[in-house]
Amino acid sequence: FINYQSKLTCGTFSVPALASKYSTFSKPKIPAIMFFIVVYGMYKKTNVYDDFVDGAMGGMKTVVKVMPTLIGLMVAVGVLRQSGFMDFIGKWLGKVTEPLGFPGELMPVTIVKAFSSSAATGMVLDIFKKYGPDSYLGMVTSLMMSSTETIFYTMSVYYITAGVKKTRWTLAGAILATIAGTIASVILANLI
């Protein structure tokens, strides 16, 4: 694993000191929110436990409904990645993106991220091993992963769950937002 603690500082504080300070502040938040929900439910005279169980059952039904789509997406991404097709597409598209300032080595990650965040994370770890997390490619990858969305995964899960048939401009908007996030990640990595 990578040890960032010795290198990173933020103003006059080291990152480990900031993390410790925020961790102390943030640890009690979730129990406090849960306590507030229970007290509020009691105040409103609702059966909080039964509502929780009903919500959990609804969540399990949603998981069962969405599972075939998730399995299909993960299998498709795995097949494309293992076959070498993603690397081929990445090199081909890299010829177009390199002159624009986007490294061709990151095209496979960009494509896979639209389908599966976990598969893209595996590719990010490969980039970190090959180039290093503090390299230009490592920084662009990190920024891109945090500023883009798994478009097709998210759309399939939410739209199947909600029963939406016509997505209208969702796909176009999501792709535009991903392109904007990717461009911003390149610009920010150049500024660092």
C-alpha positions in Angstrom: 0.0 0.0 0.0 1.0 3.6 -0.5 2.0 5.8 2.4 0.9 9.4 1.7 1.3 10.6 5.2 4.9 11.6 4.9 4.4 13.8 1.8 1.2 15.6 2.0 0.6 18.9 3.8 -2.3 21.3 3.7 -1.3 24.8 4.7 0.4 24.5 8.1 -1.2 21.2 9.0 -0.1 17.8 8.0 -2.7 15.6 6.4 -2.6 13.0 9.2 -3.3 15.7 11.7 -6.2 17.1 9.7 -7.6 13.5 9.2 -7.3 12.9 12.9 -9.1 16.2 13.7 -11.9 15.6 11.3 -12.2 11.9 12.3 -12.8 13.0 15.9 -15.5 15.4 14.7 -17.2 13.0 12.2 -17.2 9.7 14.1 -20.2 10.6 16.3 -22.3 12.0 13.4 -23.9 8.7 12.2 -25.0 7.6 15.7 -26.3 11.1 16.3 -28.3 11.0 13.1 -29.7 7.6 13.9 -30.6 8.8 17.4 -32.3 11.9 16.0 -34.4 9.7 13.6 -35.5 7.4 16.3 -36.4 10.3 18.6 -38.2 12.2 15.8 -40.2 9.0 14.9 -41.2 8.6 18.6 -42.2 12.3 18.7 -44.4 11.8 15.5 -45.8 8.6 17.1 -44.7 6.2 14.3 -43.3 2.7 14.8 -39.7 3.3 13.7 -38.7 -0.3 13.9 -41.5 -1.5 11.6 -40.7 1.3 9.2 -37.1 0.2 9.2 -38.0 -3.4 8.5 -40.4 -2.4 5.7 -37.6 -0.3 4.1 -35.1 -3.1 4.4 -37.6 -5.5 2.7 -38.1 -3.0 -0.1 -34.4 -2.7 -0.5 -34.0 -6.4 -0.8 -36.7 -6.6 -3.4 -34.8 -3.8 -5.3 -31.6 -5.7 -5.1 -33.2 -8.9 -6.5 -34.8 -6.8 -9.4 -31.6 -5.1 -10.3 -29.2 -8.1 -9.9 -29.5 -9.4 -13.5 -28.5 -6.0 -14.9 -25.6 -5.7 -12.6 -24.3 -9.2 -13.4 -24.6 -8.4 -17.1 -22.7 -5.2 -16.8 -19.9 -6.8 -14.8 -19.6 -9.7 -17.1 -19.4 -7.5 -20.2 -16.8 -5.2 -18.7 -14.7 -8.2 -17.5 -14.9 -9.9 -20.9 -13.9 -6.6 -22.7 -11.0 -6.0 -20.3 -9.6 -9.5 -20.4 -9.9 -9.8 -24.2 -7.6 -6.8 -24.6 -10.3 -4.9 -26.5 -10.2 -2.0 -23.9 -6.4 -1.6 -24.5 -6.9 -1.6 -28.2 -9.7 1.0 -28.1 -7.6 3.0 -25.6 -4.6 3.1 -28.0 -6.8 3.9 -31.0 -8.7 6.7 -29.2 -5.5 7.9 -27.5 -4.2 9.0 -30.9 -7.1 11.5 -31.0 -6.9 12.5 -27.4 -3.1 12.9 -27.0 -3.0 16.1 -29.0 -5.8 17.5 -26.9 -3.8 16.9 -23.7 -5.5 13.7 -22.5 -3.2 10.8 -22.1 -4.1 7.8 -24.2 -3.2 5.4 -21.4 -6.2 6.7 -19.5 -8.8 6.0 -22.2 -9.5 2.5 -21.1 -10.2 3.7 -17.5 -12.4 6.5 -18.9 -14.5 4.0 -20.9 -14.7 1.4 -18.2 -15.7 4.0 -15.5 -18.9 4.7 -17.5 -19.9 1.1 -16.9 -18.3 -0.1 -13.6 -16.5 1.8 -10.9 -15.0 -1.3 -9.4 -13.5 -2.5 -12.7 -12.1 1.1 -13.3 -10.6 1.0 -9.8 -8.7 -2.1 -10.7 -7.4 -0.3 -13.8 -6.4 2.7 -11.6 -4.4 0.4 -9.3 -2.6 -0.9 -12.4 -1.8 2.7 -13.4 -0.5 3.5 -9.9 1.7 0.4 -10.0 3.1 1.3 -13.4 3.5 5.1 -13.2 3.0 5.9 -9.5 0.2 7.7 -7.7 2.1 11.0 -7.7 2.8 11.0 -11.4 0.9 13.1 -13.8 -1.1 10.0 -15.0 -1.8 9.1 -11.4 -3.1 12.5 -10.5 -5.3 12.8 -13.6 -6.7 9.3 -12.9 -7.5 10.1 -9.3 -9.2 13.3 -10.2 -11.1 11.7 -13.0 -12.3 8.9 -10.9 -13.7 11.3 -8.3 -15.3 13.7 -10.8 -17.1 11.3 -13.1 -20.0 8.8 -12.7 -20.7 5.3 -13.7 -23.3 6.4 -16.2 -24.7 3.1 -17.5 -24.7 1.4 -14.1 -26.5 4.3 -12.4 -29.0 4.7 -15.2 -29.8 1.0 -15.3 -30.1 0.6 -11.5 -32.3 3.7 -10.9 -34.4 3.5 -14.1 -35.1 -0.2 -13.7 -36.0 0.3 -10.1 -38.3 3.2 -10.8 -39.8 1.6 -14.0 -38.7 4.5 -16.2 -38.8 3.6 -19.9 -38.0 6.9 -21.6 -34.7 8.4 -20.4 -35.0 11.6 -22.4 -31.8 13.6 -22.1 -30.3 11.7 -19.2 -27.7 9.9 -21.2 -26.6 12.9 -23.1 -26.4 15.0 -19.9 -24.5 12.3 -18.1 -22.0 11.9 -20.9 -21.6 15.7 -21.1 -21.0 15.9 -17.3 -18.4 13.0 -17.6 -16.6 14.9 -20.4 -16.6 18.1 -18.3 -15.3 16.1 -15.3 -12.6 14.5 -17.4 -11.5 17.9 -18.8 -11.5 19.4 -15.4 -9.3 16.6 -14.1 -6.7 17.2 -16.8 -6.7 21.0 -16.1 -6.4 20.5 -12.4 -3.6 17.9 -12.7 -1.7 20.4 -14.9 -2.1 23.1 -12.2 -0.8 20.8 -9.4 
